[in-house]
Amino acid sequence: MHVFYDLAEVQKNNKTVVTLGTFDGLHLGHQKIIKTVVDKASGNGGRSFLITFEPHPRNIISKDYKLELLTTINEKTELLNKLGVENLLVINFTKEFSQLSPEQFIKNYLVDGLGASSIIIGYDHHFGKGRGGDAATIKELGSEYHFDATTVEPFKLDDEIVSSTKIRSALKDGNLAGANKMLGRYYSFSGTVVSGDKRGRQLGFPTANIKLDEEKKLLPSLGIYLVEFIVDAQKHFGLLSIGKRPTFYNSGSVVPEVYIYDFNADIYGKHVTVNMVARIRGEEKYSSPEKLIEQMNIDKKNGLLIIKKISS
């Protein structure tokens, strides 16, 4: 996949099939749109193109709104490549850019810039100044600038429309299974292994503390999770704790740390990815370190039962 950060780098091609949006999460609804783009480009001998924005527009337009991300730009790029998108344009979203009218954006970027012959958007997508552009705008401008317009209907699971907002809510509510179902994959995050307070090692459960690549990345609700831990291109199962370690501290920041099954290599400074497989329990405060160790052994056994189930 070719990735561009400046429209001037892109060569115009009048057989371009394009979609646009933030696509945070790249969930099953987004994947439906992207498949439509890729299939149409392949069918007419054109090229597929996706335009997205960085940072997330809501964090620029809404001064006091701090949206937590489901996918960082690097995660999004990797996923789009796997979905078969040929070209990606990442637009630096600024307040100045947000003042472009819907027509200015379509004409300057998609028509004159890319050479769009087809524009495909989701049923609820809005764009341009004040989010004034929508599917009807695309259709109207298509008649003027000679491109065809397609609106993709929502993707539903159990009669519920899949959306990034619902996935965020599910993760915050501890419903990892629901979030993973809407994503069509395991929710994940990446970061670097850093030194911690060695508390886990003292308890007999050494953990890898992880500093996230992106501070705005959404971490699910506090608790214990079975995960796939990927380091040096090797996958291992582990138990992820997302929490404030209340048995030892009365307050503090949330720390993601992973106990890796049957693993003792030195991975400090390594870049790792954590795929969240299943939620085991919420975070709890215990009356003593011994009680915590007892529970951690139970968690370990429960994790092994899930591994056996998904591996069979």
C-alpha positions as CSV (number, residue, x, y, z in Angstrom):
1,M,0.0,0.0,0.0
2,H,1.2,3.5,-0.9
3,V,0.8,6.0,2.0
4,F,0.8,9.7,1.3
5,Y,0.8,12.6,3.7
6,D,0.5,15.4,1.2
7,L,-1.9,15.7,-1.7
8,A,0.9,17.1,-3.9
9,E,2.6,13.7,-3.7
10,V,-0.3,12.0,-5.4
11,Q,-0.5,11.5,-9.1
12,K,-4.0,12.2,-10.5
13,N,-5.8,9.2,-12.0
14,N,-9.3,9.5,-13.4
15,K,-10.1,6.0,-12.5
16,T,-9.9,6.4,-8.8
17,V,-12.4,4.9,-6.4
18,V,-12.2,6.7,-3.1
19,T,-13.8,6.7,0.4
20,L,-13.1,9.1,3.2
21,G,-13.5,9.1,7.0
22,T,-11.8,8.8,10.3
23,F,-12.5,5.0,10.4
24,D,-11.5,4.7,14.1
25,G,-11.5,1.1,15.0
26,L,-11.9,-0.2,11.4
27,H,-14.8,-2.3,12.6
28,L,-17.1,-4.5,10.5
29,G,-19.1,-1.5,9.3
30,H,-16.0,0.2,8.0
31,Q,-14.8,-3.0,6.5
32,K,-18.0,-3.2,4.5
33,I,-17.3,0.2,3.0
34,I,-13.7,-0.6,2.3
35,K,-14.6,-3.9,0.6
36,T,-17.0,-2.0,-1.7
37,V,-14.2,0.4,-2.6
38,V,-11.7,-2.4,-3.3
39,D,-14.1,-4.5,-5.3
40,K,-15.3,-1.6,-7.4
41,A,-11.7,-0.5,-8.2
42,S,-10.8,-4.0,-9.1
43,G,-13.9,-4.4,-11.3
44,N,-13.3,-1.4,-13.4
45,G,-9.5,-1.5,-13.6
46,G,-9.1,1.5,-11.4
47,R,-7.2,2.2,-8.2
48,S,-8.6,2.1,-4.6
49,F,-8.0,5.1,-2.4
50,L,-8.8,5.9,1.2
51,I,-8.6,9.4,2.8
52,T,-8.4,9.6,6.6
53,F,-7.5,12.3,9.0
54,E,-4.9,12.7,11.8
55,P,-5.3,13.7,14.5
56,H,-9.0,12.7,15.0
57,P,-11.1,15.7,13.9
58,R,-13.2,15.6,17.1
59,N,-10.2,16.3,19.2
60,I,-9.5,19.5,17.1
61,I,-13.0,20.8,16.6
62,S,-14.2,20.2,20.1
63,K,-11.8,22.1,22.4
64,D,-12.7,20.3,25.6
65,Y,-13.3,16.9,24.1
66,K,-10.6,14.2,24.5
67,L,-11.6,11.3,22.4
68,E,-9.9,8.0,23.2
69,L,-8.8,6.2,20.1
70,L,-9.6,2.6,19.1
71,T,-6.9,2.6,16.5
72,T,-3.7,4.7,16.2
73,I,-2.7,5.9,12.7
74,N,0.0,3.1,12.6
75,E,-2.6,0.4,13.5
76,K,-5.0,1.9,11.0
77,T,-2.4,1.8,8.2
78,E,-1.5,-1.8,8.9
79,L,-5.1,-2.9,9.0
80,L,-6.0,-1.1,5.7
81,N,-3.1,-2.8,4.0
82,K,-4.4,-6.2,5.1
83,L,-7.9,-5.2,3.7
84,G,-6.4,-4.6,0.3
85,V,-6.5,-0.8,0.0
86,E,-3.9,0.3,-2.5
87,N,-3.5,3.9,-1.5
88,L,-3.9,5.9,1.7
89,L,-3.9,9.7,2.0
90,V,-3.5,10.9,5.6
91,I,-4.6,14.6,5.9
92,N,-3.3,16.7,8.8
93,F,-6.5,17.8,10.3
94,T,-6.2,21.4,11.6
95,K,-8.7,24.1,12.4
96,E,-7.9,25.8,9.2
97,F,-8.6,22.6,7.2
98,S,-11.9,22.2,9.1
99,Q,-13.1,25.5,7.5
100,L,-13.2,24.0,4.0
101,S,-16.7,23.8,2.7
102,P,-17.9,20.3,1.6
103,E,-17.8,21.4,-2.0
104,Q,-14.2,22.8,-1.7
105,F,-13.0,19.6,-0.1
106,I,-14.6,17.4,-2.8
107,K,-13.4,19.5,-5.7
108,N,-9.9,20.3,-4.4
109,Y,-9.0,16.9,-3.0
110,L,-11.1,14.2,-4.6
111,V,-11.9,15.6,-8.1
112,D,-8.9,17.8,-9.0
113,G,-6.4,16.1,-6.7
114,L,-7.1,12.4,-7.0
115,G,-9.3,12.3,-10.1
116,A,-12.2,10.5,-8.5
117,S,-14.5,8.6,-10.8
118,S,-16.4,7.0,-7.8
119,I,-16.9,8.2,-4.3
120,I,-18.2,5.7,-1.7
121,I,-19.2,6.8,1.8
122,G,-21.0,5.3,4.8
123,Y,-24.7,6.1,5.4
124,D,-24.0,8.5,8.3
125,H,-20.7,10.2,7.2
126,H,-20.5,14.0,7.4
127,F,-17.7,16.1,6.2
128,G,-16.6,19.7,5.5
129,K,-17.2,22.9,7.5
130,G,-19.6,22.3,10.3
131,R,-20.0,18.7,9.1
132,G,-22.3,20.1,6.5
133,G,-21.6,17.5,3.8
134,D,-23.3,14.2,3.7
135,A,-24.4,11.4,1.3
136,A,-26.9,13.8,-0.4
137,T,-24.1,16.3,-0.9
138,I,-21.9,13.7,-2.5
139,K,-24.7,12.7,-4.9
140,E,-25.4,16.3,-5.9
141,L,-21.7,17.1,-6.5
142,G,-21.4,13.9,-8.5
143,S,-23.8,15.2,-11.1
144,E,-21.7,18.4,-11.3
145,Y,-18.2,16.9,-11.4
146,H,-19.1,13.7,-13.2
147,F,-18.4,11.0,-10.6
148,D,-20.7,8.3,-9.4
149,A,-21.7,8.3,-5.7
150,T,-22.5,5.3,-3.6
151,T,-23.8,5.2,0.0
152,V,-23.1,2.0,1.9
153,E,-25.8,0.9,4.4
154,P,-24.9,0.2,8.0
155,F,-23.6,-3.2,9.1
156,K,-25.7,-4.8,11.8
157,L,-25.1,-7.5,14.4
158,D,-28.2,-8.8,16.2
159,D,-30.2,-6.0,14.6
160,E,-27.9,-3.4,16.2
161,I,-25.8,-1.0,14.0
162,V,-22.1,-1.4,14.6
163,S,-20.3,1.8,15.4
164,S,-17.1,3.1,17.0
165,T,-19.1,4.7,19.8
166,K,-20.7,1.4,20.7
167,I,-17.3,-0.3,20.7
168,R,-15.8,2.3,23.0
169,S,-18.8,1.9,25.4
170,A,-18.4,-1.9,25.3
171,L,-14.7,-1.8,26.2
172,K,-15.3,0.7,29.0
173,D,-18.1,-1.5,30.4
174,G,-16.0,-4.6,30.4
175,N,-17.8,-6.2,27.4
176,L,-14.6,-7.3,25.6
177,A,-16.5,-10.1,23.8
178,G,-19.0,-7.6,22.4
179,A,-16.3,-5.2,21.3
180,N,-14.3,-8.0,19.6
181,K,-17.4,-9.2,17.8
182,M,-18.1,-5.7,16.4
183,L,-14.4,-5.2,15.4
184,G,-14.2,-8.6,13.7
185,R,-10.9,-9.2,15.5
186,Y,-9.3,-9.0,18.9
187,Y,-9.0,-5.4,20.3
188,S,-5.3,-4.6,20.6
189,F,-2.7,-2.1,21.6
190,S,1.1,-1.7,21.2
191,G,3.9,-0.2,23.3
192,T,7.3,-0.6,24.7
193,V,8.3,-2.8,27.7
194,V,9.5,-0.6,30.5
195,S,10.8,-1.2,34.0
196,G,8.2,-1.3,36.8
197,D,8.4,-1.7,40.6
198,K,9.1,-5.5,40.3
199,R,6.1,-6.2,42.5
200,G,4.9,-9.0,40.2
201,R,8.3,-10.8,40.4
202,Q,8.1,-10.6,44.2
203,L,4.7,-12.3,44.0
204,G,5.9,-15.1,41.7
205,F,4.2,-13.6,38.7
206,P,6.8,-11.4,36.8
207,T,5.1,-9.0,34.5
208,A,6.1,-6.8,31.5
209,N,5.0,-3.2,32.1
210,I,4.0,-1.5,28.8
211,K,4.2,2.1,27.9
212,L,1.6,2.7,25.2
213,D,2.7,4.1,21.8
214,E,-0.2,6.6,21.9
215,E,-1.4,8.2,25.1
216,K,-4.9,8.7,23.6
217,K,-5.3,5.0,22.9
218,L,-8.3,3.6,24.8
219,L,-7.5,1.0,27.4
220,P,-10.5,-1.2,28.3
221,S,-12.0,-1.3,31.8
222,L,-9.8,-2.3,34.8
223,G,-9.4,-6.0,35.2
224,I,-7.6,-9.2,34.2
225,Y,-7.6,-10.4,30.6
226,L,-6.3,-13.4,28.7
227,V,-4.2,-12.0,25.8
228,E,-1.9,-12.8,23.0
229,F,1.5,-11.2,23.6
230,I,3.5,-10.6,20.5
231,V,7.3,-9.8,20.8
232,D,10.0,-10.4,18.2
233,A,7.3,-11.7,15.8
234,Q,6.6,-14.5,18.3
235,K,3.1,-15.0,19.8
236,H,2.7,-16.0,23.5
237,F,-0.3,-16.3,25.7
238,G,-0.4,-14.1,28.8
239,L,-2.6,-12.5,31.5
240,L,-3.0,-8.7,31.2
241,S,-3.7,-6.6,34.2
242,I,-5.1,-3.2,33.6
243,G,-5.3,-1.5,36.9
244,K,-4.1,0.7,39.8
245,R,-2.9,-2.2,42.0
246,P,-5.2,-1.3,44.9
247,T,-3.9,-4.1,47.2
248,F,-0.6,-2.1,47.4
249,Y,-1.5,1.5,46.5
250,N,-4.4,3.7,47.5
251,S,-4.1,5.7,44.3
252,G,-2.1,5.9,41.2
253,S,-2.1,5.8,37.4
254,V,-3.5,2.9,35.4
255,V,-0.8,0.4,34.5
256,P,-1.0,-2.3,31.8
257,E,1.2,-5.2,32.6
258,V,1.4,-8.7,31.3
259,Y,2.3,-12.0,32.9
260,I,3.5,-14.3,30.1
261,Y,3.0,-18.0,30.3
262,D,6.2,-20.1,30.3
263,F,8.4,-17.2,29.4
264,N,11.6,-15.8,31.0
265,A,13.5,-13.8,28.3
266,D,14.7,-10.2,28.9
267,I,12.4,-8.0,26.8
268,Y,13.0,-4.6,28.3
269,G,12.9,-1.9,25.6
270,K,11.2,-4.3,23.1
271,H,8.2,-3.1,21.1
272,V,5.2,-5.4,21.7
273,T,1.6,-5.9,20.7
274,V,-1.2,-7.2,22.9
275,N,-4.3,-8.8,21.4
276,M,-7.1,-9.0,24.0
277,V,-8.7,-12.4,23.8
278,A,-11.1,-12.6,26.8
279,R,-12.0,-10.8,30.0
280,I,-11.5,-12.9,33.1
281,R,-12.5,-10.6,35.9
282,G,-12.6,-7.0,37.2
283,E,-9.9,-5.5,39.4
284,E,-10.2,-6.2,43.1
285,K,-8.5,-5.1,46.3
286,Y,-7.3,-8.0,48.5
287,S,-6.7,-8.0,52.3
288,S,-3.1,-9.3,51.9
289,P,-0.5,-10.2,49.3
290,E,-1.2,-13.9,50.0
291,K,-4.8,-13.5,49.1
292,L,-3.8,-11.8,45.9
293,I,-1.4,-14.6,45.0
294,E,-4.2,-17.1,45.7
295,Q,-6.4,-15.2,43.2
296,M,-3.6,-14.9,40.6
297,N,-3.2,-18.7,40.6
298,I,-6.9,-19.0,40.0
299,D,-6.6,-16.5,37.1
300,K,-3.8,-18.5,35.7
301,K,-5.8,-21.7,35.7
302,N,-8.8,-19.9,34.2
303,G,-6.6,-18.4,31.5
304,L,-5.3,-21.9,30.6
305,L,-8.9,-23.2,30.3
306,I,-9.7,-20.5,27.8
307,I,-6.5,-21.2,25.9
308,K,-7.5,-24.9,25.7
309,K,-10.9,-24.0,24.5
310,I,-9.9,-21.6,21.7
311,S,-7.0,-23.9,20.6
312,S,-9.2,-27.1,20.3
